[in-house]
Amino acid sequence: MPQHTPPARICRDCDGFAAAHITTGSRHRDGTRVTLRVACPACKGSDTAPAARLARVGR
């Protein structure tokens, strides 16, 4: 019998694709491409939504 797991909180900014590799157009000596890894600024590469922050409003 399968276990019930709570729904994952997927980051709404990156839809779960937290990291992307971007080519620079250059190549290494062995012929592979030079890439940069860029992480989602909202979830910082964790694929899950950041915790909600509470703000105190009013008196």
All heavy atoms as TSV, in Angstrom:
chain	resi	resn	atom	element	x	y	z
A	1	MET	N	N	0.845	-1.164	0.000
A	1	MET	CA	C	0.000	0.000	0.000
A	1	MET	C	C	0.899	1.238	0.000
A	1	MET	O	O	1.783	1.359	0.838
A	1	MET	CB	C	-0.886	-0.041	1.236
A	1	MET	CG	C	-1.854	1.071	1.315
A	1	MET	SD	S	-3.026	0.714	2.636
A	1	MET	CE	C	-4.384	1.565	1.979
A	2	PRO	N	N	0.698	2.154	-0.930
A	2	PRO	CA	C	1.571	3.329	-1.010
A	2	PRO	C	C	1.358	4.285	0.157
A	2	PRO	O	O	0.257	4.412	0.687
A	2	PRO	CB	C	1.185	3.982	-2.332
A	2	PRO	CG	C	-0.189	3.506	-2.610
A	2	PRO	CD	C	-0.306	2.139	-1.984
A	3	GLN	N	N	2.424	4.920	0.534
A	3	GLN	CA	C	2.358	5.898	1.604
A	3	GLN	C	C	1.935	7.244	1.018
A	3	GLN	O	O	2.290	7.588	-0.098
A	3	GLN	CB	C	3.721	6.040	2.271
A	3	GLN	CG	C	4.169	4.787	2.966
A	3	GLN	CD	C	3.317	4.463	4.179
A	3	GLN	OE1	O	2.865	5.355	4.869
A	3	GLN	NE2	N	3.063	3.186	4.392
A	4	HIS	N	N	1.211	8.002	1.785
A	4	HIS	CA	C	0.791	9.330	1.340
A	4	HIS	C	C	1.869	10.337	1.724
A	4	HIS	O	O	2.272	10.414	2.875
A	4	HIS	CB	C	-0.541	9.721	1.972
A	4	HIS	CG	C	-1.656	8.819	1.567
A	4	HIS	ND1	N	-2.230	8.870	0.317
A	4	HIS	CD2	C	-2.276	7.816	2.214
A	4	HIS	CE1	C	-3.167	7.958	0.223
A	4	HIS	NE2	N	-3.218	7.287	1.365
A	5	THR	N	N	2.332	11.075	0.756
A	5	THR	CA	C	3.352	12.090	1.018
A	5	THR	C	C	2.731	13.467	0.829
A	5	THR	O	O	1.860	13.653	-0.024
A	5	THR	CB	C	4.547	11.946	0.068
A	5	THR	OG1	O	4.070	12.034	-1.269
A	5	THR	CG2	C	5.251	10.612	0.277
A	6	PRO	N	N	3.138	14.420	1.631
A	6	PRO	CA	C	2.597	15.769	1.459
A	6	PRO	C	C	3.053	16.348	0.122
A	6	PRO	O	O	4.115	15.993	-0.384
A	6	PRO	CB	C	3.186	16.557	2.630
A	6	PRO	CG	C	4.378	15.790	3.055
A	6	PRO	CD	C	4.109	14.349	2.709
A	7	PRO	N	N	2.251	17.211	-0.487
A	7	PRO	CA	C	2.640	17.804	-1.774
A	7	PRO	C	C	3.908	18.650	-1.626
A	7	PRO	O	O	4.114	19.313	-0.614
A	7	PRO	CB	C	1.443	18.668	-2.168
A	7	PRO	CG	C	0.704	18.900	-0.891
A	7	PRO	CD	C	0.983	17.724	-0.005
A	8	ALA	N	N	4.753	18.567	-2.617
A	8	ALA	CA	C	6.005	19.329	-2.599
A	8	ALA	C	C	5.718	20.806	-2.829
A	8	ALA	O	O	4.844	21.166	-3.613
A	8	ALA	CB	C	6.941	18.814	-3.672
A	9	ARG	N	N	6.463	21.645	-2.144
A	9	ARG	CA	C	6.331	23.087	-2.335
A	9	ARG	C	C	7.329	23.493	-3.412
A	9	ARG	O	O	8.474	23.785	-3.129
A	9	ARG	CB	C	6.632	23.832	-1.054
A	9	ARG	CG	C	5.722	23.511	0.082
A	9	ARG	CD	C	6.141	24.235	1.311
A	9	ARG	NE	N	7.599	24.147	1.426
A	9	ARG	CZ	C	8.338	24.762	2.324
A	9	ARG	NH1	N	7.776	25.505	3.215
A	9	ARG	NH2	N	9.631	24.625	2.360
A	10	ILE	N	N	6.922	23.476	-4.642
A	10	ILE	CA	C	7.799	23.818	-5.751
A	10	ILE	C	C	7.887	25.330	-5.873
A	10	ILE	O	O	6.887	26.034	-5.756
A	10	ILE	CB	C	7.289	23.193	-7.059
A	10	ILE	CG1	C	7.333	21.669	-6.931
A	10	ILE	CG2	C	8.111	23.650	-8.250
A	10	ILE	CD1	C	6.751	20.946	-8.108
A	11	CYS	N	N	9.078	25.820	-6.106
A	11	CYS	CA	C	9.312	27.258	-6.241
A	11	CYS	C	C	8.491	27.799	-7.411
A	11	CYS	O	O	8.536	27.273	-8.516
A	11	CYS	CB	C	10.803	27.516	-6.465
A	11	CYS	SG	S	11.215	29.243	-6.731
A	12	ARG	N	N	7.737	28.853	-7.172
A	12	ARG	CA	C	6.882	29.399	-8.234
A	12	ARG	C	C	7.662	30.252	-9.223
A	12	ARG	O	O	7.187	30.518	-10.317
A	12	ARG	CB	C	5.742	30.198	-7.642
A	12	ARG	CG	C	6.185	31.456	-6.959
A	12	ARG	CD	C	5.014	32.217	-6.426
A	12	ARG	NE	N	5.490	33.544	-6.049
A	12	ARG	CZ	C	4.744	34.455	-5.508
A	12	ARG	NH1	N	3.486	34.204	-5.285
A	12	ARG	NH2	N	5.247	35.621	-5.210
A	13	ASP	N	N	8.862	30.678	-8.862
A	13	ASP	CA	C	9.656	31.497	-9.776
A	13	ASP	C	C	10.340	30.657	-10.852
A	13	ASP	O	O	10.462	31.082	-11.996
A	13	ASP	CB	C	10.698	32.300	-9.002
A	13	ASP	CG	C	10.052	33.349	-8.115
A	13	ASP	OD1	O	9.003	33.880	-8.514
A	13	ASP	OD2	O	10.590	33.621	-7.039
A	14	CYS	N	N	10.800	29.457	-10.478
A	14	CYS	CA	C	11.541	28.644	-11.455
A	14	CYS	C	C	10.806	27.351	-11.812
A	14	CYS	O	O	11.311	26.572	-12.628
A	14	CYS	CB	C	12.931	28.320	-10.914
A	14	CYS	SG	S	12.948	27.294	-9.437
A	15	ASP	N	N	9.651	27.074	-11.220
A	15	ASP	CA	C	8.852	25.867	-11.465
A	15	ASP	C	C	9.638	24.578	-11.240
A	15	ASP	O	O	9.420	23.580	-11.913
A	15	ASP	CB	C	8.263	25.863	-12.869
A	15	ASP	CG	C	7.138	26.857	-13.025
A	15	ASP	OD1	O	6.469	27.135	-12.011
A	15	ASP	OD2	O	6.920	27.344	-14.137
A	16	GLY	N	N	10.572	24.589	-10.319
A	16	GLY	CA	C	11.329	23.388	-10.000
A	16	GLY	C	C	12.603	23.213	-10.800
A	16	GLY	O	O	13.362	22.285	-10.555
A	17	PHE	N	N	12.857	24.075	-11.766
A	17	PHE	CA	C	14.101	24.028	-12.537
A	17	PHE	C	C	15.030	25.090	-11.965
A	17	PHE	O	O	15.171	26.178	-12.514
A	17	PHE	CB	C	13.832	24.272	-14.026
A	17	PHE	CG	C	12.974	23.217	-14.645
A	17	PHE	CD1	C	11.607	23.404	-14.781
A	17	PHE	CD2	C	13.531	22.027	-15.061
A	17	PHE	CE1	C	10.812	22.424	-15.341
A	17	PHE	CE2	C	12.738	21.036	-15.623
A	17	PHE	CZ	C	11.377	21.238	-15.766
A	18	ALA	N	N	15.664	24.769	-10.854
A	18	ALA	CA	C	16.384	25.760	-10.063
A	18	ALA	C	C	17.739	26.160	-10.624
A	18	ALA	O	O	18.269	27.196	-10.270
A	18	ALA	CB	C	16.567	25.255	-8.642
A	19	ALA	N	N	18.316	25.356	-11.478
A	19	ALA	CA	C	19.632	25.684	-12.007
A	19	ALA	C	C	19.635	25.547	-13.527
A	19	ALA	O	O	18.982	24.677	-14.083
A	19	ALA	CB	C	20.696	24.777	-11.412
A	20	ALA	N	N	20.374	26.413	-14.160
A	20	ALA	CA	C	20.520	26.369	-15.609
A	20	ALA	C	C	21.997	26.499	-15.944
A	20	ALA	O	O	22.739	27.190	-15.255
A	20	ALA	CB	C	19.746	27.494	-16.269
A	21	HIS	N	N	22.424	25.812	-16.989
A	21	HIS	CA	C	23.797	25.922	-17.458
A	21	HIS	C	C	23.783	26.696	-18.762
A	21	HIS	O	O	23.087	26.338	-19.707
A	21	HIS	CB	C	24.414	24.539	-17.667
A	21	HIS	CG	C	24.665	23.830	-16.384
A	21	HIS	ND1	N	25.834	23.953	-15.692
A	21	HIS	CD2	C	23.886	23.027	-15.639
A	21	HIS	CE1	C	25.777	23.236	-14.602
A	21	HIS	NE2	N	24.584	22.658	-14.536
A	22	ILE	N	N	24.544	27.762	-18.809
A	22	ILE	CA	C	24.568	28.659	-19.956
A	22	ILE	C	C	25.944	28.573	-20.599
A	22	ILE	O	O	26.965	28.683	-19.916
A	22	ILE	CB	C	24.275	30.109	-19.530
A	22	ILE	CG1	C	22.922	30.173	-18.825
A	22	ILE	CG2	C	24.322	31.042	-20.712
A	22	ILE	CD1	C	22.665	31.480	-18.143
A	23	THR	N	N	25.976	28.382	-21.918
A	23	THR	CA	C	27.261	28.328	-22.605
A	23	THR	C	C	27.758	29.738	-22.877
A	23	THR	O	O	26.976	30.653	-23.136
A	23	THR	CB	C	27.163	27.565	-23.938
A	23	THR	OG1	O	26.262	28.244	-24.790
A	23	THR	CG2	C	26.698	26.141	-23.721
A	24	THR	N	N	29.069	29.907	-22.824
A	24	THR	CA	C	29.669	31.216	-23.063
A	24	THR	C	C	30.130	31.378	-24.504
A	24	THR	O	O	30.500	32.471	-24.897
A	24	THR	CB	C	30.869	31.427	-22.136
A	24	THR	OG1	O	31.846	30.429	-22.417
A	24	THR	CG2	C	30.461	31.357	-20.683
A	25	GLY	N	N	30.126	30.292	-25.260
A	25	GLY	CA	C	30.588	30.351	-26.639
A	25	GLY	C	C	32.037	29.927	-26.779
A	25	GLY	O	O	32.504	29.643	-27.883
A	26	SER	N	N	32.764	29.870	-25.677
A	26	SER	CA	C	34.168	29.444	-25.704
A	26	SER	C	C	34.244	27.936	-25.528
A	26	SER	O	O	33.283	27.284	-25.156
A	26	SER	CB	C	34.942	30.122	-24.572
A	26	SER	OG	O	34.860	31.510	-24.690
A	27	ARG	N	N	35.429	27.397	-25.812
A	27	ARG	CA	C	35.657	25.964	-25.638
A	27	ARG	C	C	36.928	25.733	-24.841
A	27	ARG	O	O	37.859	26.523	-24.881
A	27	ARG	CB	C	35.772	25.264	-26.988
A	27	ARG	CG	C	34.474	25.258	-27.764
A	27	ARG	CD	C	34.628	24.395	-29.019
A	27	ARG	NE	N	33.407	24.399	-29.785
A	27	ARG	CZ	C	32.514	23.416	-29.746
A	27	ARG	NH1	N	32.725	22.373	-28.994
A	27	ARG	NH2	N	31.429	23.480	-30.473
A	28	HIS	N	N	36.934	24.601	-24.107
A	28	HIS	CA	C	38.136	24.179	-23.399
A	28	HIS	C	C	39.098	23.540	-24.401
A	28	HIS	O	O	38.745	23.321	-25.569
A	28	HIS	CB	C	37.780	23.143	-22.317
A	28	HIS	CG	C	36.992	23.715	-21.182
A	28	HIS	ND1	N	37.523	24.536	-20.232
A	28	HIS	CD2	C	35.683	23.557	-20.845
A	28	HIS	CE1	C	36.603	24.865	-19.352
A	28	HIS	NE2	N	35.465	24.294	-19.710
A	29	ARG	N	N	40.299	23.229	-23.961
A	29	ARG	CA	C	41.281	22.614	-24.862
A	29	ARG	C	C	40.835	21.252	-25.371
A	29	ARG	O	O	41.211	20.844	-26.469
A	29	ARG	CB	C	42.620	22.464	-24.147
A	29	ARG	CG	C	43.304	23.772	-23.923
A	29	ARG	CD	C	44.653	23.564	-23.298
A	29	ARG	NE	N	45.288	24.859	-23.077
A	29	ARG	CZ	C	46.425	25.018	-22.465
A	29	ARG	NH1	N	47.087	23.979	-22.000
A	29	ARG	NH2	N	46.930	26.223	-22.312
A	30	ASP	N	N	40.053	20.527	-24.568
A	30	ASP	CA	C	39.601	19.200	-25.003
A	30	ASP	C	C	38.362	19.262	-25.900
A	30	ASP	O	O	37.850	18.242	-26.342
A	30	ASP	CB	C	39.338	18.303	-23.801
A	30	ASP	CG	C	38.218	18.813	-22.910
A	30	ASP	OD1	O	37.723	19.933	-23.131
A	30	ASP	OD2	O	37.854	18.079	-21.974
A	31	GLY	N	N	37.840	20.442	-26.186
A	31	GLY	CA	C	36.724	20.605	-27.105
A	31	GLY	C	C	35.377	20.782	-26.440
A	31	GLY	O	O	34.390	21.068	-27.113
A	32	THR	N	N	35.307	20.607	-25.130
A	32	THR	CA	C	34.033	20.804	-24.449
A	32	THR	C	C	33.754	22.292	-24.286
A	32	THR	O	O	34.664	23.112	-24.289
A	32	THR	CB	C	34.034	20.128	-23.061
A	32	THR	OG1	O	35.103	20.670	-22.286
A	32	THR	CG2	C	34.207	18.628	-23.184
A	33	ARG	N	N	32.498	22.629	-24.141
A	33	ARG	CA	C	32.107	24.032	-24.029
A	33	ARG	C	C	32.258	24.548	-22.602
A	33	ARG	O	O	32.057	23.825	-21.648
A	33	ARG	CB	C	30.670	24.219	-24.470
A	33	ARG	CG	C	30.469	23.934	-25.936
A	33	ARG	CD	C	29.063	24.330	-26.340
A	33	ARG	NE	N	28.806	23.976	-27.702
A	33	ARG	CZ	C	28.960	24.812	-28.721
A	33	ARG	NH1	N	29.356	26.034	-28.510
A	33	ARG	NH2	N	28.701	24.413	-29.946
A	34	VAL	N	N	32.576	25.833	-22.494
A	34	VAL	CA	C	32.652	26.505	-21.203
A	34	VAL	C	C	31.230	26.890	-20.812
A	34	VAL	O	O	30.521	27.529	-21.590
A	34	VAL	CB	C	33.547	27.762	-21.277
A	34	VAL	CG1	C	33.578	28.478	-19.949
A	34	VAL	CG2	C	34.946	27.390	-21.719
A	35	THR	N	N	30.784	26.460	-19.623
A	35	THR	CA	C	29.429	26.770	-19.172
A	35	THR	C	C	29.450	27.456	-17.817
A	35	THR	O	O	30.381	27.305	-17.039
A	35	THR	CB	C	28.571	25.493	-19.050
A	35	THR	OG1	O	29.196	24.604	-18.135
A	35	THR	CG2	C	28.396	24.810	-20.392
A	36	LEU	N	N	28.396	28.215	-17.554
A	36	LEU	CA	C	28.194	28.861	-16.267
A	36	LEU	C	C	26.936	28.276	-15.644
A	36	LEU	O	O	25.917	28.113	-16.315
A	36	LEU	CB	C	28.004	30.369	-16.438
A	36	LEU	CG	C	29.148	31.140	-17.073
A	36	LEU	CD1	C	28.724	32.576	-17.316
A	36	LEU	CD2	C	30.365	31.087	-16.185
A	37	ARG	N	N	26.994	27.949	-14.361
A	37	ARG	CA	C	25.816	27.453	-13.658
A	37	ARG	C	C	25.156	28.632	-12.960
A	37	ARG	O	O	25.767	29.327	-12.167
A	37	ARG	CB	C	26.198	26.406	-12.622
A	37	ARG	CG	C	25.016	25.806	-11.924
A	37	ARG	CD	C	25.465	24.742	-10.923
A	37	ARG	NE	N	24.343	24.102	-10.314
A	37	ARG	CZ	C	23.751	24.518	-9.199
A	37	ARG	NH1	N	24.204	25.577	-8.574
A	37	ARG	NH2	N	22.726	23.876	-8.700
A	38	VAL	N	N	23.870	28.840	-13.253
A	38	VAL	CA	C	23.120	29.948	-12.674
A	38	VAL	C	C	21.974	29.365	-11.856
A	38	VAL	O	O	21.191	28.563	-12.363
A	38	VAL	CB	C	22.565	30.880	-13.778
A	38	VAL	CG1	C	21.797	32.026	-13.184
A	38	VAL	CG2	C	23.698	31.376	-14.652
A	39	ALA	N	N	21.881	29.753	-10.587
A	39	ALA	CA	C	20.828	29.253	-9.701
A	39	ALA	C	C	19.697	30.271	-9.593
A	39	ALA	O	O	19.899	31.472	-9.759
A	39	ALA	CB	C	21.402	28.973	-8.320
A	40	CYS	N	N	18.518	29.780	-9.309
A	40	CYS	CA	C	17.345	30.630	-9.120
A	40	CYS	C	C	17.577	31.529	-7.911
A	40	CYS	O	O	17.916	31.049	-6.832
A	40	CYS	CB	C	16.115	29.753	-8.909
A	40	CYS	SG	S	14.633	30.662	-8.452
A	41	PRO	N	N	17.385	32.836	-8.049
A	41	PRO	CA	C	17.622	33.723	-6.914
A	41	PRO	C	C	16.570	33.587	-5.805
A	41	PRO	O	O	16.843	33.900	-4.653
A	41	PRO	CB	C	17.589	35.116	-7.525
A	41	PRO	CG	C	16.862	34.974	-8.799
A	41	PRO	CD	C	17.057	33.564	-9.264
A	42	ALA	N	N	15.388	33.093	-6.129
A	42	ALA	CA	C	14.342	32.984	-5.112
A	42	ALA	C	C	14.574	31.794	-4.181
A	42	ALA	O	O	14.502	31.920	-2.965
A	42	ALA	CB	C	12.975	32.874	-5.775
A	43	CYS	N	N	14.847	30.611	-4.749
A	43	CYS	CA	C	15.019	29.413	-3.916
A	43	CYS	C	C	16.485	29.035	-3.746
A	43	CYS	O	O	16.799	28.083	-3.039
A	43	CYS	CB	C	14.248	28.246	-4.504
A	43	CYS	SG	S	14.856	27.667	-6.101
A	44	LYS	N	N	17.375	29.755	-4.391
A	44	LYS	CA	C	18.822	29.532	-4.307
A	44	LYS	C	C	19.225	28.117	-4.704
A	44	LYS	O	O	20.100	27.513	-4.113
A	44	LYS	CB	C	19.329	29.878	-2.915
A	44	LYS	CG	C	19.128	31.348	-2.605
A	44	LYS	CD	C	19.661	31.716	-1.273
A	44	LYS	CE	C	19.487	33.173	-0.952
A	44	LYS	NZ	N	18.215	33.759	-1.206
A	45	GLY	N	N	18.533	27.570	-5.703
A	45	GLY	CA	C	18.896	26.272	-6.245
A	45	GLY	C	C	18.368	25.070	-5.500
A	45	GLY	O	O	18.773	23.953	-5.758
A	46	SER	N	N	17.418	25.240	-4.584
A	46	SER	CA	C	16.918	24.109	-3.807
A	46	SER	C	C	15.654	23.479	-4.387
A	46	SER	O	O	15.200	22.457	-3.885
A	46	SER	CB	C	16.641	24.545	-2.369
A	46	SER	OG	O	15.563	25.454	-2.338
A	47	ASP	N	N	15.047	24.046	-5.410
A	47	ASP	CA	C	13.828	23.563	-6.083
A	47	ASP	C	C	12.561	23.683	-5.247
A	47	ASP	O	O	11.494	23.375	-5.716
A	47	ASP	CB	C	13.948	22.107	-6.520
A	47	ASP	CG	C	14.922	21.904	-7.647
A	47	ASP	OD1	O	15.188	22.857	-8.380
A	47	ASP	OD2	O	15.423	20.771	-7.788
A	48	THR	N	N	12.663	24.065	-3.986
A	48	THR	CA	C	11.472	24.167	-3.158
A	48	THR	C	C	11.184	25.633	-2.848
A	48	THR	O	O	12.076	26.467	-2.857
A	48	THR	CB	C	11.632	23.407	-1.830
A	48	THR	OG1	O	12.765	23.923	-1.151
A	48	THR	CG2	C	11.804	21.926	-2.068
A	49	ALA	N	N	9.947	25.903	-2.547
A	49	ALA	CA	C	9.543	27.279	-2.270
A	49	ALA	C	C	10.155	27.753	-0.962
A	49	ALA	O	O	10.224	26.999	0.006
A	49	ALA	CB	C	8.025	27.360	-2.203
A	50	PRO	N	N	10.594	28.989	-0.927
A	50	PRO	CA	C	11.108	29.523	0.337
A	50	PRO	C	C	9.993	29.609	1.374
A	50	PRO	O	O	8.821	29.724	1.041
A	50	PRO	CB	C	11.626	30.910	-0.031
A	50	PRO	CG	C	11.206	31.174	-1.418
A	50	PRO	CD	C	10.677	29.922	-2.012
A	51	ALA	N	N	10.370	29.520	2.617
A	51	ALA	CA	C	9.387	29.582	3.696
A	51	ALA	C	C	8.712	30.949	3.702
A	51	ALA	O	O	9.337	31.971	3.427
A	51	ALA	CB	C	10.060	29.328	5.029
A	52	ALA	N	N	7.444	30.946	4.020
A	52	ALA	CA	C	6.695	32.204	4.073
A	52	ALA	C	C	7.192	33.034	5.251
A	52	ALA	O	O	7.457	32.525	6.330
A	52	ALA	CB	C	5.212	31.908	4.220
A	53	ARG	N	N	7.314	34.310	5.029
A	53	ARG	CA	C	7.749	35.220	6.086
A	53	ARG	C	C	6.542	35.965	6.628
A	53	ARG	O	O	5.701	36.429	5.876
A	53	ARG	CB	C	8.778	36.201	5.529
A	53	ARG	CG	C	10.030	35.516	5.123
A	53	ARG	CD	C	11.079	36.520	4.738
A	53	ARG	NE	N	12.275	35.812	4.335
A	53	ARG	CZ	C	13.066	36.205	3.379
A	53	ARG	NH1	N	12.809	37.306	2.741
A	53	ARG	NH2	N	14.134	35.514	3.080
A	54	LEU	N	N	6.476	36.061	7.920
A	54	LEU	CA	C	5.367	36.757	8.552
A	54	LEU	C	C	5.784	38.191	8.847
A	54	LEU	O	O	6.904	38.445	9.287
A	54	LEU	CB	C	4.967	36.052	9.835
A	54	LEU	CG	C	4.484	34.619	9.671
A	54	LEU	CD1	C	4.216	34.001	11.027
A	54	LEU	CD2	C	3.242	34.557	8.793
A	55	ALA	N	N	4.888	39.101	8.619
A	55	ALA	CA	C	5.152	40.506	8.900
A	55	ALA	C	C	4.115	41.000	9.903
A	55	ALA	O	O	2.927	40.683	9.808
A	55	ALA	CB	C	5.078	41.329	7.616
A	56	ARG	N	N	4.568	41.778	10.830
A	56	ARG	CA	C	3.653	42.332	11.819
A	56	ARG	C	C	3.115	43.653	11.281
A	56	ARG	O	O	3.861	44.560	10.958
A	56	ARG	CB	C	4.407	42.557	13.122
A	56	ARG	CG	C	3.506	42.892	14.234
A	56	ARG	CD	C	4.249	42.840	15.531
A	56	ARG	NE	N	3.273	42.575	16.571
A	56	ARG	CZ	C	3.511	41.965	17.676
A	56	ARG	NH1	N	4.722	41.538	17.931
A	56	ARG	NH2	N	2.553	41.769	18.539
A	57	VAL	N	N	1.781	43.728	11.186
A	57	VAL	CA	C	1.124	44.892	10.615
A	57	VAL	C	C	0.153	45.462	11.648
A	57	VAL	O	O	-0.531	44.718	12.342
A	57	VAL	CB	C	0.369	44.519	9.331
A	57	VAL	CG1	C	-0.312	45.719	8.729
A	57	VAL	CG2	C	1.321	43.895	8.332
A	58	GLY	N	N	0.085	46.740	11.714
A	58	GLY	CA	C	-0.865	47.376	12.615
A	58	GLY	C	C	-0.209	47.858	13.897
A	58	GLY	O	O	0.984	48.123	13.945
A	59	ARG	N	N	-1.004	47.944	14.926
A	59	ARG	CA	C	-0.512	48.494	16.199
A	59	ARG	C	C	0.228	47.504	17.003
A	59	ARG	O	O	0.228	46.506	17.303
A	59	ARG	CB	C	-1.664	49.054	17.007
A	59	ARG	CG	C	-2.263	50.210	16.309
A	59	ARG	CD	C	-3.359	50.780	17.142
A	59	ARG	NE	N	-3.877	51.941	16.454
A	59	ARG	CZ	C	-4.900	52.618	16.828
A	59	ARG	NH1	N	-5.575	52.244	17.887
A	59	ARG	NH2	N	-5.292	53.656	16.151
